C-alpha cells in the first residue's frame, strides 16, 4: 500500500505544469498562456499583477488587462485577489491601495522581467 502511495505521489509531482506568463527569453507577455490559467492560478497572477508592473501606463497594466480584469485596481482584480487570498496581509494591503503601481515613467516603478507559475 505504501509503495502504491509513493508511486502516486511521484507521478503527481512529475506531472506539474508550468504556465509562462512573461517569457524569460523575450520579456513579452504570453497571452495564450494567460488565457489557459486555471482559476486559482489566475487569482495568483492577479496578485502578482498588483505587486509588480507589466508596462503600466496610467491605470493600464498589460498583465492585468490580459487576465481580463480591466484597469489596474479594478473591482474585478480586487475581488479575484480577495477570493484566493482573503487572509493574506500583503493581499489585503494591496486591495486597500487599489492595487496601485507607479507608471513605467516613474522613478520608483518595477516591472517583471519574467513570470511563470508551476
ABEGO torsion letter per residue (X at the ends): XAAAAAAAAAAAAAABBBBBABBAAAGBBBAAAAAABBAAAAAAAAAAAAABBBGBBEABBAAAAAAGAEBBGBAAAAAAAAAABAABAAAAAAAAAGGBBBBAABAABBBBABBBBX
